């Protein structure tokens, strides 16, 4: 990610090892988010994926990131990525606000794992939030 690379480079220039520490901290944060998201959806967390599963997810993530960058910033953005096969999409990539993105994510998640399972996870999250607020 270009912004993360720029931050790491700047940190490294300020203090030797700071860039590496930034990247490690960011990787840990992303890993924790992934575990929380997959657990909430009742899916296997990335730390127990097979090498093949990890490869497929990471490859598609890179392909979608490249396609989104090109769609949003133009063909010049492709220079930041290795040559990747364009993913099949249903239409143009258009930026969404946070609420629309959340609604679309929840709708797709419900389609993928079932509405009942999604509702169970919502109830569990609400109960957890209520306990934490005590």
C-alpha positions as CSV (number, residue, x, y, z in Angstrom):
1,X,0.0,0.0,0.0
2,X,1.6,3.3,-1.1
3,X,0.6,5.3,1.9
4,X,1.8,2.7,4.4
5,X,5.1,2.4,2.4
6,X,5.5,6.2,2.6
7,X,4.9,6.2,6.4
8,X,7.4,3.4,6.9
9,X,10.0,5.1,4.8
10,X,9.5,8.4,6.7
11,X,9.7,6.6,10.0
12,X,12.9,4.8,9.0
13,X,14.5,8.1,8.0
14,X,13.7,9.5,11.5
15,X,14.9,6.5,13.5
16,X,16.6,3.4,12.4
17,X,14.3,0.4,12.8
18,X,11.2,2.6,13.1
19,X,10.0,1.6,9.6
20,X,10.3,-2.0,10.4
21,X,8.5,-1.5,13.7
22,X,5.7,0.4,11.9
23,X,5.3,-2.4,9.4
24,X,5.2,-5.1,12.1
25,X,2.7,-3.1,14.1
26,X,0.5,-2.6,11.1
27,X,0.7,-6.3,10.2
28,X,-0.3,-7.3,13.7
29,X,-3.2,-4.8,13.7
30,X,-4.4,-6.2,10.3
31,X,-4.1,-9.8,11.6
32,X,-6.2,-8.9,14.7
33,X,-8.8,-7.3,12.5
34,X,-9.0,-10.3,10.2
35,X,-9.3,-12.7,13.2
36,X,-12.2,-10.6,14.6
37,X,-14.0,-10.3,11.3
38,X,-13.7,-14.0,10.4
39,X,-14.6,-15.1,13.9
40,X,-17.6,-12.9,14.0
41,X,-18.7,-14.4,10.7
42,X,-18.2,-17.9,12.1
43,X,-15.5,-18.6,9.5
44,X,-12.1,-20.1,10.0
45,X,-9.6,-17.4,10.9
46,X,-6.6,-16.8,8.7
47,X,-4.1,-18.2,11.2
48,X,-5.5,-21.7,10.5
49,X,-5.8,-21.5,6.7
50,X,-3.9,-23.8,4.5
51,X,-1.1,-22.4,2.3
52,X,-3.5,-22.8,-0.7
53,X,-6.3,-20.9,1.0
54,X,-3.9,-18.1,2.1
55,X,-2.5,-17.9,-1.5
56,X,-6.0,-17.6,-3.0
57,X,-7.2,-14.9,-0.6
58,X,-4.0,-12.9,-0.9
59,X,-3.9,-13.1,-4.7
60,X,-7.5,-12.0,-5.0
61,X,-6.9,-9.2,-2.6
62,X,-3.9,-7.9,-4.6
63,X,-5.9,-8.3,-7.9
64,X,-8.9,-6.3,-6.4
65,X,-6.6,-3.6,-4.9
66,X,-4.9,-3.1,-8.3
67,X,-8.2,-3.0,-10.2
68,X,-9.7,-0.5,-7.6
69,X,-6.6,1.7,-7.9
70,X,-6.8,1.8,-11.7
71,X,-10.6,2.4,-11.6
72,X,-10.3,5.2,-9.1
73,X,-7.0,6.8,-10.0
74,X,-6.5,5.9,-13.7
75,X,-4.1,3.7,-15.6
76,X,-1.0,5.3,-14.1
77,X,-1.9,3.5,-10.8
78,X,-1.2,0.1,-12.5
79,X,2.6,1.0,-12.3
80,X,2.5,0.4,-8.5
81,X,1.4,-3.3,-9.0
82,X,2.9,-6.3,-10.8
83,X,1.0,-7.5,-13.8
84,X,-2.1,-9.1,-12.4
85,X,-5.1,-10.7,-14.1
86,X,-8.1,-8.4,-13.8
87,X,-10.8,-10.0,-11.6
88,X,-14.2,-10.6,-12.9
89,X,-16.5,-7.9,-11.6
90,X,-20.2,-7.0,-12.1
91,X,-19.7,-3.4,-12.9
92,X,-17.5,-0.4,-12.4
93,X,-15.9,0.3,-9.0
94,X,-17.4,3.4,-7.5
95,X,-16.3,4.8,-4.1
96,X,-19.0,4.4,-1.4
97,X,-19.5,6.2,1.9
98,X,-19.0,4.2,5.1
99,X,-22.7,3.5,5.7
100,X,-23.4,2.2,2.2
101,X,-20.2,0.1,2.4
102,X,-21.4,-1.4,5.7
103,X,-24.8,-2.2,4.3
104,X,-23.4,-3.8,1.2
105,X,-20.9,-5.8,3.3
106,X,-23.6,-7.1,5.6
107,X,-25.9,-8.0,2.7
108,X,-23.2,-9.9,1.0
109,X,-22.1,-11.6,4.2
110,X,-25.7,-12.7,4.8
111,X,-25.8,-14.1,1.3
112,X,-22.5,-16.0,1.9
113,X,-23.1,-17.4,5.4
114,X,-26.9,-17.2,5.8
115,X,-29.1,-14.5,7.4
116,X,-29.7,-16.6,10.6
117,X,-26.0,-17.0,11.2
118,X,-25.4,-13.3,10.6
119,X,-28.2,-12.4,13.0
120,X,-26.7,-14.7,15.7
121,X,-23.4,-12.9,15.3
122,X,-25.1,-9.5,15.6
123,X,-26.7,-10.6,18.8
124,X,-23.4,-11.9,20.2
125,X,-21.7,-8.6,19.3
126,X,-24.5,-6.6,21.0
127,X,-24.2,-8.7,24.1
128,X,-20.4,-8.3,24.2
129,X,-20.7,-4.5,23.7
130,X,-23.3,-4.3,26.6
131,X,-21.0,-6.3,28.9
132,X,-18.0,-4.1,28.0
133,X,-20.0,-0.9,28.8
134,X,-20.7,-2.0,32.4
